[in-house]
Amino acid sequence: MSFSDYRNVAQVQKQFQIKYQEKVFVGVQNIPPPPSFIQEFEFTQENIDIFTSEGSRSEAVIFPILREAYKPYYQQFTIWIQKSLVYNDKLSGTPDYIIARKSPLGKTVLETPLVLIGEAKKNDFEQGWGQCLAELVAAQKMNENTYLPVFGIVTDGKLWEFGKLEGDVFTKDPKGYTVDDLGKLFGVLNFIFQSIVKNISSADDS
C-alpha cells in the first residue's frame, strides 16, 4: 500500500494504532531569511504565477524555503527530493522531501529519516496529513527507535502545518504559518532543525 493511498489521519491511526492529539509544540522565533533570499523570493512572487500548479509551488516556493532553512545544518543532515522510502508492502512510496541524518558514507545513502515534508496536493490538507503520517510511521519503524521523534510538515506553498510522531502518539500543532511572514516561518523551521539536533544527540548518548 502506497503512502498516497492513505486518505486521512484516522485511516493511518486505525491501521497502526496511533493516538492523536492537538497541541502547540513548535517554538516560534522571528528569524528572517537573508536579504538576498527575500529579494529573490519577492522577485519570483511578482513575476511568476507560483501557485498555478503543484510543480510551480514545489519548485518556486517549497523547495527554496526548505533549502534556505537547511543551509546552517548541512553538515549534520541531508535533504532528499523525491526519494523512495520502503518499509514493507503497507508502508512504501516517495515522499516529496525527506530530511535525514547525514550518512558517514556520503550524500548518496539515506540514513535515519527525521522530517517528512509533503505538498498538500490540490490544497487537500486532510489527505496530505494522512499521507504524511503514514510516512512518519514508516520512518519511525525504519529508525528502530519509537521514541526518537519524527516530524512532519504539510504545505500548499502558502500555508505550512507541523506535526510529530513520538511513540504511538501523533501530535499536530493547531497553528499554521504562512509565507506572508517569512520571519516566523523560518523561525519554526529552525526550531524543527534544532529539535532534531537535540534528539539525535540524546539518542546517541543513550
N, C-alpha and C positions, 0 to 999 in steps of 0.2 A: 504494500500500500504506500503510495507516494505521499509526501508531506502535503502536496496540493490537493489530495483527496479529503483532507480534514476540513470541514466547513465552518467549524466554530470551536470555541474553547471547551464547551460542555462535552462535545464528542470526544475530545482528547482526554478530558477528565475521566469519563466513564471507561474509556479503553485502558487507561493506565493508572486509575485510582489516584488522581491528583486533586488535592483540595485547592479551593480558590478563595482569595481574599483581595480586597482593595485597600491600599494603604499607601500613604505618601512615604516613599523611601529614598528618593533621589535628593541630593543636596543641590541647591541652586545658588550659584555664584554668577556674577556678571563678568564673563571673560570674553571680551570682544576678540574676534579673529584679527589677524594682522591687517593693516590698512590696504595692503596690496590685494588681499583676498576680497575684502569688502568692495574695492574698486572693480575687480573682475566680476564679482557676483552681481553688482549693480548694473554693470555693462551688459551682462548676459540677460538679466531681467528686462532691461529697457529695449533690447534689440532682438531677442529671440523669444518665441512663444514656448516657454519652457514647460508649460503644463498641458500642452496639447496632446501628449501621448505618454505611455508608460516609458518608452525609450528616452524621450526628452527629459522627463522627470529624473530618471535614473542617471543619465549621463551629465545633465547640466546642473542638477541640484543635489541629489542624494550622495553620489559618489564624491563630488568635490568637497562637500561638507565633511563627510567621513574621513577623507584623506587628510584634510587640513587638521582635524581634531586628533588624528592618529600620529601625525608627524613627531610630536615630542616623545612618543613611546615606541618608535620604530625599532629600537634596539632590543625591546622586550617582547614585542608582538608582531604578528604578520597579519595583513589584511588580504582576504581572499575574495575574488569576484567569481560568482557562478561556479563554485567548487562543489563537486558531488560529495554527499555525506551519506554513508550507508552503515546502518547498524544491523538491521535484519529486514525481512520482507514486509514488515509493518512500519518500519521507520527508515525511509530512504528518499532521496531526492536531491535537489540542487538549490540550496538557499541562495538568495540574491547576494548576500555578503556574509562573511564569517571573519571575526577577529579571534585569532588563536595565539597561543603561546608560541614564541619563536623557537623553531627546532634547531638544535645544535648541528643538524645535518644540512641546514640551509633553507632557503625560501620555497623549495620545491616539495617539502614534506609538511603535511598537516599534522599538527600536534596540539592536543588539549584545546578544543574549541570552547571559547568563553563568552562570546557575544554573537548572537544571530540576528541579522538585520533583514527585514523583508519589506518589499514595497506593497502597499495596500492596492492591489490591482482594482481598477475601476472605483477607487476610493472606498473599497469594501473592507473596513477595519475588522468586522466580525470574522470574515474568512481569513483575513491577514493574521489575526491573532490565533486562530485555530491552527493555521499552518506553522506559525512561529512557535507555538507551544509544543507542537509535535517535534519540531527541530530541536527545541530545548531538551525535551525528553531524550532524544537520540544523543545529543551532545553529552548529557549527564551520564548516560549509560556507557558511552564510549570512553569518557574520562574515568570511569570506575571509581567515582567518588561522589556519592549522592549529596554530600554536604558541602561540596565546592559549588557556590552559586554560579549559575549561568544566566546571563542577561539577554533579554530580547528587546528589539526595537522594531516597531511597525510605523511606516510613514507613507504618506502620499506625496511627499516632497514639501508640502506646505506645513502640515501638522505632523509632529513626532510624538509617539507614545512609547512608554517604557514599562517593562515588566521584568521579573526574575523568577527563576525556579530554584528552590533550595529544599533539599529533602523531597518530601511529597507535597510541598506547598508552593503554589504559583501565586505570586503577589503582583498585582497590576497597579501601577501608580495612576490614580484617577485624574491627575493633571496632565495636560498636553502642552507642548511648546512649539512655537511656530517660527518660520524663517523671518517673520516680521520683527523679531527680537533676537538677532543672532548672538548677542552677548549672553543671554540666558540659555539659549540652545547649546552654545559651545560650553557654557558652564556645566550644564547637565552631562554632556558628553565627556567632559573632563572628569566629572565625578565618577562616571562609569569606568573610565580608564584607571583612575586612582583606586577604585574599589577592586578591580581585578588584579592590580599590582599587589594590594594588601592581601587579598585572598590567596593568591599564588604563593606569596611569601609565607603565609600561615600554614598552607598545605605542605610546603617544603620543610618547615620546621617541625611538623607533627610526625 
